[in-house]
Amino acid sequence: MNATVSKLQTIGMLIALVSAIGGGFYTWGTFNQRLDVIEQKKFTVNQTVDLTEVNKSIEGLKADIKINTAALNYLEAQIKELKIAQGNPLLQ
C-alpha cells in the first residue's frame, strides 16, 4: 500500500514539475511575442512641432532659478552674520 501511495506521489510531483516548466516556457513565449510586435511597429516623427512656447517657459524658469539662487546666497550670508553676532563658537 505504501509503495502505491509513494508512486502516486512521485507521479503527481512529476506532473506538477512538468506543468510548471511548461507554464514558464509559455509565459516566456508570450513575452517574446509581445516584444516582437513592439519591435516591428513603425513610428512616425512629426517634425512640425512648434516649441516656441516651451522655450519661453524654459527661459522664464531659468530666470526664476537665478532669482532663487541669489535669494539663497543672501539668506546664507544673513545666517553667517547672525552666527558671528551671537559670538557662540559652537555655531561657527
Secondary structure as UniProt FT lines:
FT   HELIX           2..40
FT   HELIX           52..86
FT   TURN            89..91
//
